[in-house]
């Protein structure tokens, strides 16, 4: 169930999985979920942001003479 859920939605967090399993009357820890996913060949990563497309509010244009 853990692997299937993460395969369908890669942005699923460990807390989401813990809560889903608790609703199914199964108690697991975040470490158990991490170990299970690692054994299945899945690695954790954080989403990368494209900083070149972010508009910064502190940027100003100053013209010198």
Secondary structure, DSSP 8 states (H G I E B T S, - for coil): -HHHHHHH-TT--HHHHHHHHHHTT----HHHHHHHHHHTT---------GGG---TT-------
